[in-house]
Amino acid sequence: MKRILLFVLTNVMVVAVLGIVASLLGVNRFLTANGLNLTALLGFALVMGFGGAIISLLISKPMAKWTAGLRMIDNPQNADEAWIVATVRKFADKAGIGMPEVAIFEGEPNAFATGAFKNSSLVAVSTGLLQGMTREEVEAVIGHEVAHIANGDMVTMTLIQGVMNTFVVFLSRVIGYAVDSFLRRGDDRSSGPGIGYYVSTIVLDIVLGFAAAIVVAWFSRQREFRADAGAAQLMGRKQPMMNALARLGGLPAGELPKAVEAMGITGAVGKLFATHPPIEERIAALQRNA
């Protein structure tokens, strides 16, 4: 529940904060000075919607390094580290992407991939994952993360979030303008937006933001199925990925920083806002399709 709440609130608050800043800067007054300018509003919504999403993507790798306590494996110090790097390189070559940076972080079983570009990405695995799983299972998890990179999931998630944010910004202001016009009908004393506009847009930014978060979470769950299938393809068989998922289902999921949670191998399950499907569904999907 904590992860679900953080996921939803982050997306909602990004849009809400941007909307409040725009109001303080007078953008709303410009948009409604002579009636609602839909062309200008659409441009404004696109900038607002994609601005934060793109910035988040561009800083995703440095943020992961900063918040997750990563220890980068630039020069492997032991056989395990050498094996991890070799495994990532093997899958990266097979997937046709540049060699990602490789890191280890302390914590319960988990792993994630992040980065703005396929050829400049990062794969990180936890100490709990290395200690609690067989090498074949860890290899499958690494394959899953490399598949995320090869599938372009980080960019695609950014685009989906940007589109959803754009709709939220656009619709909240159109509806807010309509509400304000209704409340101030017959009042010609001011040409600028009134209190009805400001209150409506802020409330709608939050309400529609929750609806957008459901759509983004749904897409996130679908790409987990694709990454599982991608790991099976990289390994040449599906059983190791199924075994890894089964073992993860019986292990405590490690908490990831918010900046990288959606890229983790495990996550909140069974809810509208969950970024990952239930383990049982992922195993069943592999049995059917992989």
C-alpha positions in Angstrom: 0.0 0.0 0.0 2.9 2.4 0.8 4.3 1.9 -2.7 0.9 2.4 -4.4 0.3 5.6 -2.5 3.7 7.0 -3.3 3.3 6.1 -7.0 -0.1 7.8 -7.3 0.8 10.9 -5.2 4.0 11.5 -7.1 2.2 11.7 -10.4 -0.7 13.7 -9.1 1.5 16.2 -7.3 3.7 16.8 -10.3 0.8 18.1 -12.3 -0.8 19.9 -9.3 2.4 21.8 -8.5 3.0 22.7 -12.1 -0.5 24.0 -12.2 -0.1 26.2 -9.1 3.2 27.6 -10.4 1.5 28.5 -13.7 -1.2 30.3 -11.8 1.2 32.3 -9.8 3.1 33.3 -12.9 -0.1 34.6 -14.5 -0.3 32.0 -17.3 -3.9 31.2 -16.6 -4.9 34.9 -16.9 -3.2 35.0 -20.3 -5.1 31.9 -21.5 -8.4 33.4 -20.5 -7.9 37.1 -21.2 -10.3 37.1 -24.2 -12.1 33.8 -23.7 -10.3 30.5 -23.5 -7.6 30.2 -26.1 -7.6 26.5 -26.8 -4.6 26.6 -29.1 -2.5 28.3 -26.5 -3.9 26.0 -23.9 -2.9 22.9 -25.8 0.6 24.2 -26.3 0.7 25.0 -22.6 -0.6 21.6 -21.7 2.0 19.8 -23.9 4.8 21.8 -22.2 3.5 21.1 -18.8 2.6 17.5 -19.5 5.9 16.4 -21.1 8.2 18.8 -19.3 8.3 17.1 -15.9 8.2 13.6 -17.5 11.2 14.2 -19.8 13.2 15.9 -17.0 12.5 12.8 -14.8 13.7 10.5 -17.6 16.9 12.5 -18.2 17.9 12.5 -14.5 16.7 9.0 -13.8 20.2 7.4 -13.8 22.0 10.0 -11.7 19.0 10.0 -9.3 19.2 6.2 -9.0 22.9 6.4 -8.2 22.2 9.1 -5.6 19.1 7.6 -3.9 19.6 3.8 -4.1 23.1 3.7 -2.5 24.6 2.0 -5.5 28.1 0.6 -5.6 29.2 0.8 -9.2 31.1 -2.2 -10.6 33.6 -0.4 -12.8 36.4 -2.9 -12.0 35.1 -6.2 -10.6 36.7 -7.1 -7.3 35.7 -10.7 -7.1 34.3 -13.6 -9.0 30.7 -12.8 -8.3 31.0 -9.2 -9.5 32.9 -10.4 -12.6 30.0 -12.9 -13.3 27.4 -10.2 -12.9 29.2 -7.9 -15.4 29.7 -10.7 -17.8 26.0 -11.7 -17.6 24.9 -8.2 -18.3 27.3 -7.9 -21.2 26.1 -11.2 -22.7 22.5 -10.2 -22.6 23.2 -6.6 -23.8 25.1 -8.0 -26.8 22.3 -10.5 -27.6 19.7 -7.7 -27.3 21.7 -5.4 -29.5 22.1 -2.5 -27.0 25.1 -0.8 -25.5 26.7 -2.2 -22.4 24.8 -0.8 -19.4 26.6 0.4 -16.3 26.3 -2.3 -13.5 25.8 -1.8 -9.8 25.0 -3.6 -6.6 23.0 -2.1 -3.7 22.3 -3.4 -0.2 18.8 -4.6 0.5 16.2 -7.4 0.2 15.7 -9.1 -3.2 15.1 -6.6 -6.0 16.7 -5.3 -9.1 16.0 -2.4 -11.6 17.1 -0.9 -14.8 17.0 2.8 -15.6 18.4 5.5 -17.9 17.2 7.7 -20.7 18.8 5.9 -23.6 19.2 2.3 -24.6 23.0 2.6 -25.1 23.5 4.6 -21.8 21.6 2.7 -19.2 22.1 1.1 -15.8 21.3 -2.3 -14.3 21.4 -2.8 -10.6 20.9 -5.9 -8.4 20.5 -6.1 -4.7 22.7 -8.1 -2.3 19.5 -9.9 -1.1 18.8 -11.0 -4.7 22.3 -12.4 -5.1 22.2 -14.2 -1.7 18.7 -15.6 -1.9 18.5 -16.9 -5.4 20.5 -19.4 -7.6 22.8 -18.1 -10.3 20.3 -19.2 -13.0 17.5 -17.3 -11.3 19.7 -14.2 -10.9 20.6 -14.5 -14.5 16.9 -14.5 -15.4 16.3 -11.4 -13.4 19.2 -9.6 -15.1 17.7 -10.8 -18.4 14.4 -9.2 -17.4 16.1 -5.9 -16.7 18.0 -5.9 -19.9 14.8 -6.7 -21.7 13.3 -3.5 -20.2 16.1 -1.5 -21.7 15.9 -3.2 -25.1 12.2 -2.7 -25.2 12.7 1.0 -24.6 10.4 0.9 -21.5 11.9 3.9 -19.8 11.2 6.1 -22.8 7.8 4.6 -23.4 6.7 5.1 -19.8 7.8 8.7 -20.1 5.8 9.3 -23.2 2.7 7.6 -21.6 3.1 9.8 -18.5 3.6 12.9 -20.7 0.4 12.2 -22.7 -1.6 11.6 -19.5 -0.3 14.7 -17.9 -1.2 16.7 -21.0 -4.8 15.5 -20.9 -5.0 16.3 -17.2 -3.7 19.9 -17.7 -5.9 20.5 -20.7 -9.1 19.1 -19.4 -8.8 20.6 -16.0 -8.5 24.1 -17.4 -11.3 23.6 -20.0 -13.6 22.4 -17.3 -12.4 25.0 -14.8 -13.1 27.8 -17.3 -16.6 26.4 -17.9 -17.2 26.3 -14.1 -15.9 29.8 -13.6 -18.0 31.2 -16.5 -21.1 29.6 -15.0 -20.4 31.0 -11.5 -19.7 34.5 -12.9 -22.4 34.7 -15.6 -23.7 38.3 -15.9 -20.6 39.7 -14.2 -18.6 42.0 -16.5 -16.4 43.6 -13.9 -13.4 41.4 -14.5 -12.0 39.8 -17.7 -9.5 37.5 -15.9 -10.2 34.1 -14.3 -12.0 34.0 -11.0 -11.8 31.9 -7.9 -14.0 29.3 -9.5 -11.4 28.7 -12.2 -8.4 28.4 -9.8 -10.2 26.1 -7.3 -11.6 23.9 -10.1 -8.3 23.5 -11.9 -6.5 22.6 -8.7 -9.1 20.0 -7.7 -9.3 18.6 -11.2 -5.5 18.4 -11.5 -5.6 16.1 -8.5 -8.7 14.1 -9.4 -7.8 13.6 -13.0 -4.2 12.9 -11.9 -5.4 9.9 -10.0 -7.3 8.7 -13.1 -4.1 9.2 -15.2 -2.1 7.2 -12.7 -4.4 4.2 -13.2 -3.7 4.3 -16.9 0.1 4.6 -16.4 0.1 1.8 -13.9 -1.9 -0.5 -16.3 0.7 0.1 -19.0 3.5 -0.6 -16.5 1.9 -4.0 -15.7 1.8 -4.9 -19.4 5.5 -4.1 -20.0 6.4 -6.4 -17.1 4.8 -9.3 -19.0 6.9 -8.3 -22.1 10.1 -8.1 -20.0 9.5 -11.5 -18.5 9.0 -12.9 -22.1 12.1 -11.0 -23.1 14.2 -12.6 -20.4 13.0 -16.1 -21.5 14.0 -15.3 -25.0 17.4 -14.0 -24.0 18.0 -17.2 -22.0 16.6 -19.5 -24.6 14.1 -21.0 -22.3 11.3 -19.9 -19.9 11.9 -22.1 -16.8 14.6 -19.9 -15.2 12.4 -16.8 -15.3 9.5 -18.8 -13.9 11.7 -20.1 -11.1 12.9 -16.6 -10.3 9.4 -15.3 -10.2 8.3 -18.2 -8.0 11.2 -17.6 -5.6 10.5 -13.8 -5.5 6.9 -14.6 -4.6 8.2 -16.2 -1.4 10.7 -13.5 -0.6 10.2 -10.1 0.9 10.3 -7.4 -1.8 13.0 -4.8 -1.3 11.9 -1.2 -1.0 13.2 0.9 -3.9 13.6 4.6 -4.1 10.6 6.3 -5.8 12.7 7.4 -8.8 13.3 3.7 -9.8 10.4 1.8 -8.2 8.5 1.3 -11.5 11.6 -0.4 -13.0 12.0 -2.9 -10.2 11.6 -6.7 -10.6 9.0 -6.7 -7.8 6.4 -4.2 -6.8 2.9 -3.7 -5.3 0.4 -6.1 -6.8 -3.3 -6.7 -7.2 -4.4 -3.0 -7.2 -5.4 -0.5 -9.8 -2.3 1.6 -9.1 0.1 -1.4 -8.9 3.1 -1.0 -11.3 3.6 -4.8 -11.3 1.1 -7.7 -11.9 0.8 -10.4 -9.4 3.6 -13.0 -9.5 1.1 -15.8 -10.3 -0.2 -13.9 -13.4 3.3 -13.4 -14.6 4.2 -17.1 -14.3 0.9 -18.1 -16.0 1.7 -15.7 -18.9 5.1 -17.3 -19.3 3.6 -20.8 -19.3 1.1 -19.8 -22.0 3.2 -17.7 -24.3 6.9 -17.9 -23.8 
